[in-house]
Amino acid sequence: MLNQNQQTMAQTYLFSKQSRDEVYEHETSYCFRLRRGKGWLHLNKKATKLVEHDDHYEIRLADWYINIGDKYISETILRQEQCQELQEWYLKTKTNG
């Protein structure tokens, strides 16, 4: 397994700053609010690079975190879908704003 300094960042997403919910964050994870009724997405801080921009966050997820393999395929798909949904929401609000 690669150490944290050698991880390859596999996927990048853009999330609205309004979607971050710092109240529910833990020492080891970032928290983002999904659409109403869908709960929260917690992203492991060791696997996530969070880059703050003026109106959004750039979320870079480590390859081992977003592509966790066949054993946990349902978790992989769910995490990817949730990240994609948060990005689509940000892009939609940006174009409508």
Residue frames as qw, qx, qy, qz and C-alpha x, y, z in Angstrom:
[[0.000, 0.890, 0.456, 0.000, 0.00, 0.00, 0.00],
 [0.385, 0.544, -0.028, 0.745, 1.26, 3.47, -0.84],
 [0.301, -0.426, -0.479, 0.706, 1.95, 5.86, 1.97],
 [0.143, 0.842, 0.419, -0.308, 0.03, 9.13, 2.07],
 [0.058, -0.735, 0.295, 0.608, 2.76, 11.08, 0.25],
 [0.126, -0.220, 0.819, 0.515, 2.79, 8.59, -2.65],
 [0.447, 0.470, 0.720, -0.246, -0.95, 8.19, -3.21],
 [0.088, 0.147, 0.552, 0.816, -2.26, 8.83, -6.67],
 [0.342, 0.370, 0.393, -0.769, -5.30, 11.04, -6.72],
 [0.297, 0.209, 0.874, 0.323, -7.76, 9.27, -9.00],
 [0.038, 0.678, 0.644, 0.352, -10.79, 11.48, -9.23],
 [0.116, -0.097, -0.204, 0.967, -11.52, 15.17, -8.86],
 [0.059, -0.698, -0.694, -0.169, -14.93, 16.64, -8.11],
 [0.029, 0.275, -0.093, 0.956, -16.21, 20.19, -7.60],
 [0.286, -0.580, -0.749, 0.147, -18.58, 20.72, -4.66],
 [0.116, -0.793, -0.155, -0.578, -20.46, 23.85, -3.68],
 [0.151, 0.283, -0.600, 0.732, -19.28, 25.49, -0.47],
 [0.584, -0.258, 0.136, -0.758, -22.89, 25.40, 0.73],
 [0.877, -0.048, -0.424, -0.221, -22.87, 21.59, 0.64],
 [0.463, 0.220, -0.697, 0.501, -20.16, 21.30, 3.30],
 [0.633, -0.656, -0.202, -0.359, -21.55, 20.63, 6.76],
 [0.323, 0.490, -0.628, 0.510, -18.69, 21.20, 9.21],
 [0.585, -0.424, 0.342, -0.601, -20.96, 20.63, 12.23],
 [0.967, -0.049, 0.137, -0.211, -21.11, 16.90, 11.36],
 [0.600, 0.587, -0.518, 0.165, -17.44, 16.51, 10.49],
 [0.882, -0.455, -0.004, 0.124, -15.22, 14.27, 12.55],
 [0.369, -0.751, 0.442, 0.322, -11.53, 14.45, 13.27],
 [0.465, -0.181, 0.768, 0.401, -10.97, 11.96, 10.44],
 [0.326, 0.437, 0.746, 0.383, -13.59, 12.98, 7.87],
 [0.134, 0.082, -0.129, -0.979, -15.09, 15.86, 5.90],
 [0.275, 0.461, 0.811, -0.234, -18.88, 16.01, 5.69],
 [0.142, 0.061, -0.386, -0.910, -21.03, 17.14, 2.77],
 [0.501, 0.309, 0.546, -0.596, -24.81, 17.38, 2.72],
 [0.157, 0.167, 0.839, 0.494, -26.56, 15.43, -0.03],
 [0.303, -0.329, -0.390, -0.805, -29.95, 16.38, -1.45],
 [0.522, -0.276, 0.337, -0.734, -32.83, 16.63, 0.99],
 [0.910, -0.086, 0.156, -0.375, -33.63, 13.25, 2.48],
 [0.865, 0.362, -0.330, 0.110, -30.43, 11.56, 1.26],
 [0.801, -0.527, -0.048, 0.280, -28.24, 12.25, 4.30],
 [0.112, -0.904, 0.366, 0.189, -24.55, 13.11, 4.31],
 [0.868, 0.381, -0.221, 0.230, -21.42, 12.02, 2.52],
 [0.529, -0.779, 0.307, 0.137, -18.39, 11.57, 4.78],
 [0.753, 0.575, -0.256, 0.189, -15.00, 11.53, 3.07],
 [0.834, -0.386, -0.055, 0.391, -11.90, 10.23, 4.83],
 [0.030, -0.967, 0.181, 0.177, -9.39, 13.07, 5.32],
 [0.518, -0.451, 0.630, 0.361, -6.43, 10.77, 4.61],
 [0.518, 0.276, 0.721, 0.368, -7.90, 9.93, 1.21],
 [0.223, 0.864, 0.426, 0.148, -9.17, 13.40, 0.35],
 [0.370, -0.104, 0.010, 0.923, -7.40, 16.55, -0.68],
 [0.067, 0.847, 0.519, -0.089, -9.70, 19.52, -0.20],
 [0.356, 0.044, 0.151, 0.921, -8.76, 22.66, -2.15],
 [0.070, 0.749, 0.505, -0.424, -10.78, 25.77, -1.35],
 [0.263, 0.309, 0.393, 0.825, -11.71, 28.19, -4.15],
 [0.159, -0.114, 0.095, -0.976, -13.84, 31.36, -4.02],
 [0.658, -0.050, 0.026, -0.751, -17.21, 29.65, -4.46],
 [0.953, 0.017, -0.203, -0.223, -16.47, 25.91, -4.35],
 [0.563, -0.548, 0.615, 0.057, -14.23, 23.14, -3.12],
 [0.643, 0.458, -0.582, -0.195, -12.11, 20.99, -5.37],
 [0.794, -0.354, 0.442, -0.218, -12.21, 17.49, -3.93],
 [0.510, 0.509, -0.683, -0.120, -9.44, 15.11, -4.98],
 [0.877, -0.299, 0.264, -0.268, -9.96, 11.53, -3.89],
 [0.202, -0.512, 0.821, 0.151, -7.20, 8.95, -3.70],
 [0.548, 0.203, -0.685, -0.435, -7.46, 6.07, -6.12],
 [0.258, -0.022, -0.939, 0.225, -7.60, 3.48, -3.33],
 [0.192, 0.250, 0.585, -0.747, -10.58, 5.29, -1.81],
 [0.547, 0.379, -0.034, -0.746, -12.77, 5.84, -4.86],
 [0.750, 0.286, -0.521, -0.291, -11.95, 2.51, -6.55],
 [0.444, -0.501, 0.658, -0.345, -11.98, 0.08, -3.65],
 [0.072, 0.247, -0.948, -0.185, -12.46, -3.05, -5.74],
 [0.518, -0.163, -0.697, -0.468, -14.92, -5.85, -6.34],
 [0.336, -0.236, -0.820, 0.398, -15.22, -6.84, -2.68],
 [0.012, -0.547, -0.465, 0.696, -16.90, -3.52, -1.88],
 [0.189, 0.271, 0.582, 0.743, -18.42, -2.74, -5.28],
 [0.149, -0.782, -0.578, -0.179, -21.68, -1.39, -3.85],
 [0.391, -0.762, -0.137, 0.497, -19.80, 1.05, -1.59],
 [0.383, -0.160, 0.405, 0.814, -17.64, 2.13, -4.53],
 [0.074, 0.497, 0.638, 0.583, -20.65, 2.79, -6.74],
 [0.274, -0.838, -0.468, 0.069, -22.53, 4.61, -3.98],
 [0.422, -0.618, 0.027, 0.662, -19.56, 6.87, -3.16],
 [0.288, 0.022, 0.510, 0.810, -19.00, 7.68, -6.84],
 [0.042, -0.648, -0.648, -0.398, -22.70, 8.44, -7.37],
 [0.335, -0.831, -0.343, 0.281, -22.84, 10.69, -4.31],
 [0.391, -0.442, 0.208, 0.780, -19.74, 12.61, -5.41],
 [0.184, 0.253, 0.622, 0.718, -21.14, 12.95, -8.93],
 [0.147, -0.768, -0.608, -0.135, -24.47, 14.18, -7.55],
 [0.354, -0.766, -0.148, 0.515, -22.77, 16.86, -5.43],
 [0.322, -0.224, 0.410, 0.823, -20.74, 18.00, -8.43],
 [0.077, 0.475, 0.688, 0.543, -23.80, 18.13, -10.70],
 [0.227, -0.839, -0.472, 0.145, -25.62, 20.23, -8.08],
 [0.357, -0.609, 0.088, 0.703, -22.71, 22.67, -7.91],
 [0.246, 0.004, 0.576, 0.780, -22.49, 22.97, -11.72],
 [0.021, -0.651, -0.695, -0.305, -26.25, 23.44, -12.01],
 [0.258, -0.858, -0.318, 0.310, -26.33, 26.22, -9.41],
 [0.382, -0.427, 0.269, 0.774, -23.28, 27.86, -11.00],
 [0.163, 0.206, 0.638, 0.724, -24.90, 28.01, -14.46],
 [0.155, -0.729, -0.628, -0.225, -28.26, 29.17, -13.06],
 [0.417, -0.682, -0.292, 0.526, -26.70, 31.77, -10.75]]
